[in-house]
């Protein structure tokens, strides 16, 4: 069965972007001195993913063309309102998105990438349908911004299955 995977970067103080919706702080320092022998293979992750779920704000803020193979992936946008898009592979969902994605999960395809945003992530966590968490911890303190998780989420026990370091970025991979 397909997995729903939350894969995103956070600051040390658990922010996913600044208050001005900036992401320029998400980068390594170029130093390989602390890299682990095994590295997280982001390109393999993309290759094993054929569906991306994102909130409208995330879609409008990111350059979808920067996602390797975006034109070969189905992209679902959570939005309360329809909007025009130039992409053939994009579908807007304005009703129970977790129900829609659970139905997709039953299909025999590749994995589903839950692309950041607290509100959307919150719904998936509350419905307990995230199978895997891949968290990139960027060594920076933002002190303000958009938090990774909202409040009042249920307890979710996770098991660490992989940890790597790349250019001082720690990447943690957990499963339920």
N, C-alpha and C positions, 0 to 999 in steps of 0.2 A: 504494500500500500504506500502511496505517496506520503511524504512528511511535510508538515508545515514548519518552516524554519524561520525564526526571527534572527536576522543577521544584521548587526548595526554597530556603529562606533559610539562610544560615550567618553566623556571627560572623567577624571578621577572623582569628581563630585556629582556624577550621574546625570549630566546634561547631554542632550543629543544635538543641540544647536544653541546659538546665542539668542538673545531677545530680538535681535535684528535678523534672525533666520540665516545666519552665516555659518558656513561649514569649513572655512579656510584653515581652521585649526586642526582638522583631521588629516594628519600626515605624520610620517616618521621623521627622524632627524638625519637620516642618511647613514648613520653609524651602524655597522654590522657587528660591533664588538660584543654585544650581549645577545646576539641571535642564537636561537636553538638550532640544533642540527636539522631536526624536522621542522618544516615550515607549513603553515596553513596555505593550501592551494586555492586561492580565490577563483582562479580560472576554471578549476575543476568544479568548484561550487556552482559557478554559472553554467557550466556544461551540464550539470546534473539537475538543473532547474529549468522548467519550461513555463512557469506561471509566476507572475509578480503581483502582489496585492499592495496597494498604497492608498493613502488618503489623498484627496485632491490637492491639499496644500503641499504635500511632498512632491506630487507630480508636477505642480506648477513651479516649484523651487529647484528641482533637479533637472539636469539636462539628460533626458531619457536616452539620447544618443550616446552618452558616456557609458551606458550599461552594455557590455559586450554581448552582441547577439540579440539586442532588444527587439529587433524586427522579426525574430523567430520565436518570440515568447508571447504568450497571452498575458495581457496586462489588465487587471481589474482596478478601477478607481472607486473608492468609497466617497460618495458625494450626495448631498441632499438635493442638488440641482444638476440638471444636464448642462453640458457645455460642448462647444465644438472642438474637435481635435483633428489633426491631419493624419493620424495613425489608424490604419485598418485593423490593427490587432488590439485595440483598446476598447474596453466595455465599462460603462459606468453602472455601478450598483448603488441604488439609493434606498434599499430595504435591508432586511436582516442579512448582513454580509457574512456573518459566521455560518449561517445555515447554507448559504450558497457555496461557500468554500468547503464545508463539510461534504456536500454532495460532490464537488469536484475531487475531493480527496479520495473518494471511492473509485475513481477512474484509474486505469492503469497507465499512467503517464509518469513524467518526472516530478521532482519535488516542487513545492510551492514556497516562494520567498516572501515572507512578511516584511515588507520594506518599511522602515521606521515610522513612527509617530505615536505618541503616548495614547491618544484617544483610540486609535485603531488597535494598537497592541493591547490596550486595556480590555477591549471587547473580547479578543481572542484568549487572553489570560483568564478573564472571568468565566468564559465558557470552557476553559481547560482543554483547548485544542492545539496549543503550540507543542510540537513534538521535540523540537531541538532549539537551543539558544546558542548563538555564536555571537559573543560580545567582544568587541575590539576596545580595549581600554587605552585611550590616548593619554600620555603623561602630561596633562595640563589641568589646571584648576580654572574654571570659568567663573565661578561664584554666582552666576545667574544665567538664565536661559530657559529652554524648554526641557523639562524633566523627562527621563526615560519612562517611568511608570507613574500612573496616577495613584490615588489612594483607594483604600478598602478592597484590595485584591485578595483573593484566597491564598492560603498557604500552598506553595508549589515546591515539592521536594525534587531536587535535581541531582544528577550524578555527573561529575566532571569526567569526560572521556578523552579530552585532549587539551593541552595547553602549549602554546608556542610563543616565541618572542621574535619580532621582526622590527628592526630599527627603533628599539625601545618601546614598541607597541606590544602589549600583552594580548593574546587572543585566546579566549576561553571557550571551549565547546562543551555544552551540557546537554544531557537528555533527561527526560522524565523517568 
